[in-house]
Structure formats: structure tokens, C-alpha cells
Amino acid sequence: MGACSKCGRPLLTGETALCPACKAAKHETGGKWLKALATIATVVGGVVITVVTRGKVRPKGR
């Protein structure tokens, strides 16, 4: 039996390096990073399309 590597709480049998609370917090943070990366990729993709087409892309209906 050891302690949580993040908060120091004693771990129960079957738990690995992180307690359940720290594990949940780690997963929540990962989702925020994924959302940020998706936003950055969308903006960069839009800029690349604009540069490649020299700004001549027009959405349908306009």
C-alpha cells in the first residue's frame, strides 16, 4: 500500500499511482487540452485555406 503521487492520500488495494479524485481531475484537464488543440487546428486550417485560395472562397448562398 502506497500513497497517491499527487495528493499523498493513502491508496487502497488495487489502486495504482493516483487516487480516484486525482485521476478524475487529470482526465478533466486532458479534455480541456483536447478542446484547445481542436480550436487551434480549426483556426490554422481556415488561415491555410484562405492563403491557398487567395481569399476567393465564397460560402454557398452568397
Backbone as a printed PyTorch tensor [residue, N CA C, xyz], in Angstrom:
tensor([[[  0.8570,  -1.1700,   0.0000],
         [  0.0000,   0.0000,   0.0000],
         [  0.9040,   1.2340,   0.0000]],

        [[  0.6340,   2.1650,  -0.9320],
         [  1.4300,   3.3790,  -1.0320],
         [  0.5580,   4.6030,  -0.8430]],

        [[  1.0440,   5.7120,  -1.3680],
         [  0.3200,   6.9690,  -1.2800],
         [  0.1390,   7.5370,  -2.6840]],

        [[ -0.8980,   8.3200,  -2.8500],
         [ -1.1640,   8.9830,  -4.1250],
         [  0.0230,   9.8850,  -4.4540]],

        [[  0.4930,   9.8090,  -5.6820],
         [  1.6690,  10.5950,  -6.0550],
         [  1.3650,  12.0810,  -6.1820]],

        [[  0.0850,  12.4540,  -6.2350],
         [ -0.2660,  13.8680,  -6.3750],
         [ -0.6690,  14.4950,  -5.0490]],

        [[ -1.5640,  13.8610,  -4.3070],
         [ -2.0790,  14.4770,  -3.0780],
         [ -1.5770,  13.8110,  -1.8020]],

        [[ -1.0020,  12.6240,  -1.9160],
         [ -0.4610,  11.9500,  -0.7420],
         [ -1.4480,  11.0920,   0.0330]],

        [[ -2.6900,  10.9810,  -0.4240],
         [ -3.7020,  10.1600,   0.2560],
         [ -3.2920,   8.6940,   0.2130]],

        [[ -3.4660,   7.9520,   1.2810],
         [ -3.1380,   6.5180,   1.2570],
         [ -4.0120,   5.7880,   0.2410]],

        [[ -3.3950,   4.9530,  -0.5500],
         [ -4.1130,   4.2150,  -1.5860],
         [ -4.6240,   2.8910,  -1.0410]],

        [[ -5.7820,   2.4860,  -1.5080],
         [ -6.3640,   1.1950,  -1.1290],
         [ -5.8100,   0.1060,  -2.0310]],

        [[ -6.0620,  -1.1250,  -1.6940],
         [ -5.6110,  -2.2450,  -2.5050],
         [ -6.2550,  -2.1530,  -3.8860]],

        [[ -5.4590,  -2.2790,  -4.9190],
         [ -5.9670,  -2.2250,  -6.2890],
         [ -5.8020,  -0.8630,  -6.9400]],

        [[ -5.5740,   0.1730,  -6.1670],
         [ -5.3500,   1.4920,  -6.7420],
         [ -3.8700,   1.6230,  -7.0980]],

        [[ -3.5860,   2.3100,  -8.1910],
         [ -2.1970,   2.4330,  -8.6320],
         [ -1.5820,   3.7360,  -8.1180]],

        [[ -1.0430,   4.5570,  -8.9530],
         [ -0.2840,   5.7430,  -8.5260],
         [ -1.1690,   6.9040,  -8.0790]],

        [[ -2.3960,   7.0010,  -8.6040],
         [ -3.2780,   8.1290,  -8.2830],
         [ -4.5530,   7.6500,  -7.6070]],

        [[ -5.0550,   8.4530,  -6.6690],
         [ -6.3400,   8.1500,  -6.0450],
         [ -7.4580,   8.4900,  -7.0400]],

        [[ -8.6820,   8.0410,  -6.8230],
         [ -9.7700,   8.2990,  -7.7720],
         [-10.0340,   9.7910,  -8.0030]],

        [[ -9.9160,  10.6150,  -6.9720],
         [-10.1720,  12.0510,  -7.1360],
         [ -9.1220,  12.6910,  -8.0380]],

        [[ -7.8620,  12.3630,  -7.8310],
         [ -6.7920,  12.9290,  -8.6650],
         [ -6.8750,  12.3970, -10.0920]],

        [[ -7.2820,  11.1410, -10.2500],
         [ -7.4260,  10.5590, -11.5770],
         [ -8.5290,  11.2760, -12.3570]],

        [[ -9.6500,  11.5830, -11.6840],
         [-10.7580,  12.2950, -12.3390],
         [-10.3280,  13.7110, -12.7270]],

        [[ -9.5770,  14.3840, -11.8620],
         [ -9.1040,  15.7350, -12.1630],
         [ -8.1490,  15.7150, -13.3520]],

        [[ -7.3290,  14.6830, -13.4480],
         [ -6.3820,  14.5660, -14.5510],
         [ -7.1280,  14.3900, -15.8710]],

        [[ -8.1920,  13.5780, -15.8850],
         [ -8.9710,  13.3650, -17.1010],
         [ -9.7010,  14.6370, -17.5100]],

        [[-10.1830,  15.4140, -16.5550],
         [-10.8730,  16.6650, -16.8620],
         [ -9.9140,  17.6470, -17.5250]],

        [[ -8.7000,  17.7310, -17.0310],
         [ -7.6970,  18.6260, -17.6040],
         [ -7.3510,  18.1980, -19.0230]],

        [[ -7.2800,  16.9050, -19.2640],
         [ -6.9730,  16.4030, -20.5990],
         [ -8.0240,  16.8040, -21.6160]],

        [[ -9.2930,  16.8170, -21.2140],
         [-10.3630,  17.2320, -22.1080],
         [-10.2600,  18.6950, -22.4890]],

        [[ -9.8050,  19.5200, -21.5680],
         [ -9.6230,  20.9420, -21.8600],
         [ -8.5120,  21.1440, -22.8850]],

        [[ -7.4310,  20.3690, -22.7460],
         [ -6.3310,  20.4770, -23.7150],
         [ -6.7880,  20.0300, -25.0970]],

        [[ -7.5780,  18.9840, -25.1600],
         [ -8.0690,  18.4880, -26.4430],
         [ -8.9390,  19.5370, -27.1270]],

        [[ -9.7950,  20.1960, -26.3750],
         [-10.6460,  21.2370, -26.9330],
         [ -9.8100,  22.4110, -27.4400]],

        [[ -8.7850,  22.7880, -26.6860],
         [ -7.9100,  23.8870, -27.1050],
         [ -7.1710,  23.5300, -28.3970]],

        [[ -6.6710,  22.3040, -28.4850],
         [ -5.9620,  21.8850, -29.6990],
         [ -6.8950,  21.8500, -30.9120]],

        [[ -8.1320,  21.4180, -30.7140],
         [ -9.0990,  21.3920, -31.8150],
         [ -9.4080,  22.8070, -32.3020]],

        [[ -9.5140,  23.7460, -31.3890],
         [ -9.7700,  25.1380, -31.7560],
         [ -8.6000,  25.7040, -32.5560]],

        [[ -7.3890,  25.4500, -32.0960],
         [ -6.2090,  25.9380, -32.7990],
         [ -6.1200,  25.3320, -34.1990]],

        [[ -6.3950,  24.0350, -34.3120],
         [ -6.3460,  23.3690, -35.6170],
         [ -7.3790,  23.9570, -36.5690]],

        [[ -8.5570,  24.2990, -36.0720],
         [ -9.5990,  24.8920, -36.9090],
         [ -9.1750,  26.2600, -37.4270]],

        [[ -8.6160,  27.0730, -36.5600],
         [ -8.1750,  28.4130, -36.9670],
         [ -7.0410,  28.3120, -37.9860]],

        [[ -6.0650,  27.4580, -37.7170],
         [ -4.9400,  27.2980, -38.6480],
         [ -5.4390,  26.7670, -39.9890]],

        [[ -6.3570,  25.8230, -39.9590],
         [ -6.9260,  25.3020, -41.2030],
         [ -7.6360,  26.3810, -42.0040]],

        [[ -8.3730,  27.2360, -41.3450],
         [ -9.0550,  28.3440, -42.0290],
         [ -8.0730,  29.3100, -42.6620]],

        [[ -7.0020,  29.6020, -41.9500],
         [ -5.9840,  30.5020, -42.4950],
         [ -5.3060,  29.8710, -43.7030]],

        [[ -4.9930,  28.5930, -43.6330],
         [ -4.3520,  27.9030, -44.7550],
         [ -5.2610,  27.9220, -45.9790]],

        [[ -6.5300,  27.6430, -45.8020],
         [ -7.4660,  27.6630, -46.9370],
         [ -7.5470,  29.0610, -47.5390]],

        [[ -7.5840,  30.0740, -46.7130],
         [ -7.6530,  31.4520, -47.1980],
         [ -6.3950,  31.8130, -47.9910]],

        [[ -5.2470,  31.4160, -47.4990],
         [ -3.9940,  31.7270, -48.1880],
         [ -3.8930,  30.9690, -49.5060]],

        [[ -4.2210,  29.6880, -49.4940],
         [ -4.1000,  28.8730, -50.7100],
         [ -5.0490,  29.3560, -51.7970]],

        [[ -6.2730,  29.7350, -51.4440],
         [ -7.2560,  30.1670, -52.4440],
         [ -7.2110,  31.6690, -52.6800]],

        [[ -6.2870,  32.3470, -52.0190],
         [ -6.1300,  33.8050, -52.1260],
         [ -7.4130,  34.5560, -51.7650]],

        [[ -8.1630,  34.0060, -50.8350],
         [ -9.3590,  34.6720, -50.3260],
         [-10.5610,  34.6230, -51.2390]],

        [[-10.5620,  33.7410, -52.2320],
         [-11.6520,  33.7060, -53.2040],
         [-12.6900,  32.6340, -52.9220]],

        [[-12.6940,  32.0480, -51.7210],
         [-13.6930,  31.0470, -51.3560],
         [-14.9390,  31.7760, -50.8750]],

        [[-16.0880,  31.4270, -51.4410],
         [-17.3420,  32.0390, -51.0460],
         [-18.2890,  30.9330, -50.5990]],

        [[-18.8870,  31.0820, -49.4270],
         [-19.8690,  30.0890, -48.9810],
         [-21.0870,  30.0690, -49.9040]],

        [[-21.7490,  28.9250, -50.0090],
         [-22.9510,  28.8320, -50.8420],
         [-24.0380,  29.7490, -50.3010]],

        [[-24.8080,  30.3170, -51.2040],
         [-25.9150,  31.1630, -50.7920],
         [-25.5520,  32.6470, -50.7300]],

        [[-24.3480,  32.9720, -51.0340],
         [-23.9450,  34.3980, -51.0230],
         [-23.6170,  34.8690, -52.3940]]])
